[in-house]
């Protein structure tokens, strides 16, 4: 599709469960629950919730990013 994404946020659904995908978009909202960080990522096509656990590769980066920051993330799709 594009070097910065394999799918758009609006394209993901249950059939993608288990696949590794790359998404790019703006951080719309963040919710910090201690060892879990929930991030709503949006692009022009929809919104997808990201979940990062403390100690994972992207946790510190996402935790430090401000709202409306543009990020590219790679991870597994879970239902």
C-alpha positions in Angstrom: 0.0 0.0 0.0 2.5 2.6 1.2 5.9 2.5 3.0 4.2 4.0 6.1 1.2 1.7 6.3 -0.1 -1.7 5.3 -3.7 -0.8 6.1 -5.8 2.2 7.0 -7.4 2.5 10.4 -10.9 2.2 8.8 -9.9 -1.0 6.9 -9.1 -3.2 9.9 -11.7 -5.8 11.0 -11.9 -9.2 12.7 -10.6 -10.9 9.7 -7.2 -9.3 10.3 -6.8 -10.9 13.7 -3.4 -12.3 14.2 -1.8 -10.4 11.3 1.0 -7.9 11.8 0.1 -4.5 10.4 1.6 -1.1 10.1 -0.6 2.0 10.7 0.1 5.7 10.4 -2.0 8.5 11.8 -2.6 11.1 14.4 -2.9 10.4 18.2 -6.5 11.4 18.9 -6.7 10.4 22.6 -4.5 8.6 25.2 -5.6 6.8 28.4 -2.9 5.8 30.9 -3.9 2.9 33.1 -0.6 2.4 34.8 1.0 -0.6 33.1 -1.4 -0.3 30.0 -1.6 2.6 27.6 -4.6 3.0 25.3 -4.1 5.2 22.3 -6.8 6.1 19.7 -5.1 6.5 16.4 -7.0 8.2 13.6 -6.4 8.7 9.9 -8.6 10.0 7.1 -10.4 6.6 6.9 -11.2 5.8 10.6 -9.9 5.2 14.1 -8.1 2.2 15.7 -7.3 1.6 19.3 -3.7 0.8 20.2 -2.7 -1.0 23.4 0.8 -0.8 24.7 2.0 -2.6 27.8 4.7 -1.2 30.1 8.1 -2.4 29.0 7.1 -3.0 25.4 9.1 -1.4 22.6 6.7 1.5 21.9 5.3 2.2 25.3 7.7 5.0 26.2 7.5 6.6 22.8 3.6 6.6 22.8 3.5 7.7 26.4 5.7 10.7 25.7 3.9 11.7 22.5 1.5 14.6 22.5 -2.0 14.6 21.2 -2.1 15.2 17.4 1.4 13.8 17.0 1.8 11.8 13.8 3.1 8.3 14.4 3.7 5.0 12.6 3.2 1.8 14.6 3.6 -1.8 13.8 2.0 -4.6 15.8 -0.4 -7.6 15.8 -4.1 -7.2 15.4 -6.1 -8.6 18.3 -9.9 -9.0 18.6 
